Amino acid sequence: MARASILAAASFGLVALGGCAPVENPDSTEAATRAAPRCFSARDARSFRSVNTTTVNVRVGRDVYRLALLGVCPNFVWTQRLALVTRGTSRICTGPALGASIVARGPSGTQRCAIQTVTALTPEEVEALPARERP
C-alpha cells in the first residue's frame, strides 16, 4: 500500500512538472528579449534635457533614457547641472527606478526628486525628439 502511494505521488509530481514545461513560441522569446532591462552606471550620464517638470532625458554614451520623476520638480527646467544619485548600487535600470533620484540646485535651493521609471528610447524615438528635448 505504501509503495502504491509513493508511485502515485511520483506520477502526480511528473504530471505537474510536465504542465510547467516551457512551450516554444518565437514571439514570446522576442518579447522577453525586448523587455529585458537595460542598465547604465549613474556616473556615465553625460548630458540631459528637461522635457517638463516631471520628465528628463539623459544621454549615456550613444543611448538616451527617459526618466519619469515621481513628482513635479521645477528646478530641472532651468538648471544646467544635475546629479543622478542611487542607493545601494550605482546602476540604474529600465523599469521602476528603485532608489534612484535626481538632485539639482535652483532658485529655491537644492531639490531632490525620486525617479519613478526609466525607459530606454529607440534610435527612432531619439531622432523624433524635438531639439529642445534631445540631450
SULHUZI-V137453 format. One record per residue. N is the residue number from 1. RES is the residue in one letter. SS is DSSP state (2 for helix, 1 for strand, 0 for the rest). PHI is phi in whole degrees, 0 to 359 (* if undefined). Layout:
n->N res->RES ss->SS phi->PHI
n->N res->RES ss->SS phi->PHI
This chain:
n->1 res->M ss->0 phi->*
n->2 res->A ss->2 phi->295
n->3 res->R ss->2 phi->296
n->4 res->A ss->2 phi->295
n->5 res->S ss->2 phi->294
n->6 res->I ss->2 phi->295
n->7 res->L ss->2 phi->297
n->8 res->A ss->2 phi->295
n->9 res->A ss->2 phi->295
n->10 res->A ss->2 phi->296
n->11 res->S ss->2 phi->297
n->12 res->F ss->2 phi->297
n->13 res->G ss->2 phi->298
n->14 res->L ss->2 phi->294
n->15 res->V ss->2 phi->294
n->16 res->A ss->2 phi->296
n->17 res->L ss->2 phi->293
n->18 res->G ss->2 phi->298
n->19 res->G ss->2 phi->291
n->20 res->C ss->0 phi->262
n->21 res->A ss->0 phi->296
n->22 res->P ss->0 phi->294
n->23 res->V ss->0 phi->254
n->24 res->E ss->0 phi->289
n->25 res->N ss->0 phi->218
n->26 res->P ss->2 phi->301
n->27 res->D ss->2 phi->293
n->28 res->S ss->2 phi->290
n->29 res->T ss->2 phi->296
n->30 res->E ss->2 phi->296
n->31 res->A ss->2 phi->295
n->32 res->A ss->2 phi->294
n->33 res->T ss->2 phi->295
n->34 res->R ss->2 phi->293
n->35 res->A ss->2 phi->274
n->36 res->A ss->0 phi->299
n->37 res->P ss->0 phi->295
n->38 res->R ss->0 phi->252
n->39 res->C ss->1 phi->237
n->40 res->F ss->1 phi->215
n->41 res->S ss->1 phi->275
n->42 res->A ss->2 phi->302
n->43 res->R ss->2 phi->286
n->44 res->D ss->2 phi->273
n->45 res->A ss->1 phi->293
n->46 res->R ss->1 phi->250
n->47 res->S ss->1 phi->208
n->48 res->F ss->1 phi->210
n->49 res->R ss->1 phi->217
n->50 res->S ss->1 phi->280
n->51 res->V ss->1 phi->273
n->52 res->N ss->1 phi->199
n->53 res->T ss->0 phi->283
n->54 res->T ss->0 phi->234
n->55 res->T ss->1 phi->219
n->56 res->V ss->1 phi->227
n->57 res->N ss->1 phi->261
n->58 res->V ss->1 phi->235
n->59 res->R ss->1 phi->261
n->60 res->V ss->1 phi->231
n->61 res->G ss->0 phi->64
n->62 res->R ss->0 phi->271
n->63 res->D ss->1 phi->270
n->64 res->V ss->1 phi->235
n->65 res->Y ss->1 phi->241
n->66 res->R ss->1 phi->260
n->67 res->L ss->1 phi->255
n->68 res->A ss->1 phi->267
n->69 res->L ss->1 phi->275
n->70 res->L ss->0 phi->289
n->71 res->G ss->0 phi->211
n->72 res->V ss->0 phi->283
n->73 res->C ss->0 phi->228
n->74 res->P ss->2 phi->294
n->75 res->N ss->2 phi->296
n->76 res->F ss->2 phi->284
n->77 res->V ss->2 phi->291
n->78 res->W ss->0 phi->238
n->79 res->T ss->0 phi->285
n->80 res->Q ss->0 phi->254
n->81 res->R ss->0 phi->222
n->82 res->L ss->0 phi->212
n->83 res->A ss->1 phi->234
n->84 res->L ss->1 phi->267
n->85 res->V ss->1 phi->239
n->86 res->T ss->1 phi->237
n->87 res->R ss->0 phi->243
n->88 res->G ss->0 phi->93
n->89 res->T ss->0 phi->209
n->90 res->S ss->0 phi->268
n->91 res->R ss->1 phi->272
n->92 res->I ss->1 phi->240
n->93 res->C ss->1 phi->242
n->94 res->T ss->0 phi->297
n->95 res->G ss->1 phi->102
n->96 res->P ss->1 phi->296
n->97 res->A ss->0 phi->264
n->98 res->L ss->0 phi->289
n->99 res->G ss->0 phi->78
n->100 res->A ss->1 phi->255
n->101 res->S ss->1 phi->210
n->102 res->I ss->1 phi->244
n->103 res->V ss->1 phi->237
n->104 res->A ss->1 phi->213
n->105 res->R ss->1 phi->261
n->106 res->G ss->1 phi->214
n->107 res->P ss->0 phi->299
n->108 res->S ss->0 phi->262
n->109 res->G ss->1 phi->106
n->110 res->T ss->1 phi->283
n->111 res->Q ss->1 phi->236
n->112 res->R ss->1 phi->241
n->113 res->C ss->1 phi->233
n->114 res->A ss->1 phi->289
n->115 res->I ss->1 phi->269
n->116 res->Q ss->1 phi->275
n->117 res->T ss->1 phi->220
n->118 res->V ss->1 phi->237
n->119 res->T ss->1 phi->234
n->120 res->A ss->1 phi->277
n->121 res->L ss->0 phi->275
n->122 res->T ss->0 phi->285
n->123 res->P ss->2 phi->304
n->124 res->E ss->2 phi->293
n->125 res->E ss->2 phi->293
n->126 res->V ss->2 phi->296
n->127 res->E ss->2 phi->298
n->128 res->A ss->2 phi->278
n->129 res->L ss->0 phi->294
n->130 res->P ss->0 phi->297
n->131 res->A ss->2 phi->305
n->132 res->R ss->2 phi->290
n->133 res->E ss->2 phi->251
n->134 res->R ss->0 phi->266
n->135 res->P ss->0 phi->286
